Amino acid sequence: MQNSSEFQYIAIDTIHESATNPRRTFDEGKLAELAESIRTNGLIQPITVRPQAEGFEIVAGARRFRAAQLADLFSLPARIVDIDDAQALEWQLIELSIVVKRFLSFVAVLHVVDMSTTCRFIV
């Protein structure tokens, strides 16, 4: 199988999470918000999976997958890629680093806002 940029709909019950996903905790409130958004707007960004002996393993999109389950979807749009274990872990770490960078950017903005209000800096 070649890596594809096309998306296919895959039955949600054939998809499972990866044991190597470095993201271990999920905010239940945020998942519920995402599930509501998915119910209203659909899943905007497909997940990425790789074929396994039994179904598909999530490479990227575990949070979207969990929210889709909460939204009672029967299938998900997914990009299917044929990658080995090392590549799958690398992609998972890249996705996590993007989340961490967004969080750190947000924290930096909060810090600047705090500094501007407590130290009377002009920003």
C-alpha positions as CSV (number, residue, x, y, z in Angstrom):
1,M,0.0,0.0,0.0
2,Q,1.3,3.4,-0.9
3,N,0.9,6.4,1.4
4,S,-2.1,8.3,0.3
5,S,-3.3,11.9,0.7
6,E,-6.8,10.8,-0.1
7,F,-9.2,10.1,2.6
8,Q,-11.5,7.0,3.1
9,Y,-14.3,6.5,5.6
10,I,-13.4,3.7,8.0
11,A,-15.8,2.0,10.4
12,I,-15.0,3.4,13.9
13,D,-15.1,-0.1,15.4
14,T,-12.2,-1.2,13.3
15,I,-10.0,1.6,14.6
16,H,-7.9,1.3,17.8
17,E,-5.5,3.6,19.6
18,S,-1.8,3.1,19.5
19,A,0.0,1.8,22.6
20,T,2.9,4.1,21.7
21,N,0.9,7.3,21.6
22,P,2.9,9.6,23.9
23,R,-0.3,11.5,24.9
24,R,-1.7,9.7,27.9
25,T,-4.2,12.1,29.4
26,F,-7.2,13.7,27.8
27,D,-9.4,16.5,29.3
28,E,-12.9,15.0,29.4
29,G,-14.5,18.4,29.3
30,K,-12.5,19.4,26.1
31,L,-13.4,16.0,24.6
32,A,-17.1,16.7,25.2
33,E,-16.7,20.1,23.6
34,L,-15.0,18.5,20.6
35,A,-17.7,15.8,20.4
36,E,-20.4,18.5,20.3
37,S,-18.5,20.3,17.5
38,I,-18.2,17.0,15.6
39,R,-22.0,16.4,16.0
40,T,-22.7,19.9,14.6
41,N,-20.0,20.3,12.0
42,G,-18.6,16.8,11.3
43,L,-15.0,15.9,11.7
44,I,-13.1,18.6,9.9
45,Q,-9.6,17.1,10.0
46,P,-9.4,13.4,9.3
47,I,-7.3,11.1,11.5
48,T,-4.3,9.2,10.2
49,V,-4.2,5.4,10.6
50,R,-2.1,2.5,9.5
51,P,-3.3,-1.0,8.7
52,Q,-2.8,-3.7,11.2
53,A,-3.7,-7.4,11.3
54,E,-6.9,-6.5,13.0
55,G,-8.2,-3.2,11.6
56,F,-6.4,0.1,11.9
57,E,-4.1,1.7,14.4
58,I,-4.2,5.5,15.0
59,V,-1.0,7.3,14.1
60,A,-2.4,10.8,14.6
61,G,-5.8,11.9,15.9
62,A,-6.5,10.0,19.1
63,R,-8.3,12.9,20.6
64,R,-10.5,13.3,17.5
65,F,-11.2,9.6,17.6
66,R,-12.3,9.7,21.2
67,A,-14.5,12.7,20.6
68,A,-16.0,11.0,17.5
69,Q,-16.8,8.0,19.7
70,L,-18.6,10.3,22.2
71,A,-20.5,11.8,19.2
72,D,-21.7,8.3,18.3
73,L,-20.2,8.3,14.8
74,F,-20.2,5.0,12.9
75,S,-17.3,5.9,10.6
76,L,-14.5,8.4,10.3
77,P,-12.6,10.0,7.5
78,A,-9.0,8.7,7.7
79,R,-5.8,8.9,5.8
80,I,-4.3,5.5,5.5
81,V,-0.5,5.3,5.6
82,D,1.8,2.3,5.3
83,I,4.6,3.1,7.8
84,D,6.7,1.1,10.2
85,D,6.7,1.3,14.0
86,A,9.6,3.9,14.1
87,Q,7.8,6.2,11.6
88,A,4.5,5.9,13.5
89,L,6.2,6.9,16.8
90,E,8.0,9.8,15.0
91,W,4.7,11.1,13.6
92,Q,3.0,10.8,17.0
93,L,5.9,12.7,18.6
94,I,5.6,15.4,15.9
95,E,1.9,15.7,16.6
96,L,2.5,16.0,20.3
97,S,5.2,18.6,19.8
98,I,2.7,20.8,17.8
99,V,0.3,20.6,20.7
100,V,3.0,21.5,23.2
101,K,4.2,24.4,21.1
102,R,0.6,25.8,20.9
103,F,0.3,25.4,24.7
104,L,3.6,27.2,25.3
105,S,2.7,30.0,22.9
106,F,-0.6,30.5,24.9
107,V,1.3,30.5,28.2
108,A,3.8,33.1,26.8
109,V,0.9,35.3,25.8
110,L,-0.7,35.0,29.3
111,H,2.7,35.8,30.8
112,V,3.0,39.0,28.7
113,V,-0.6,40.0,29.6
114,D,0.2,39.4,33.2
115,M,3.4,41.4,33.0
116,S,1.6,44.3,31.3
117,T,-1.0,44.5,34.0
118,T,1.1,43.9,37.1
119,C,4.3,45.7,36.0
120,R,2.6,48.4,34.0
121,F,4.5,47.6,30.9
122,I,3.1,48.9,27.6
123,V,2.6,46.1,25.2
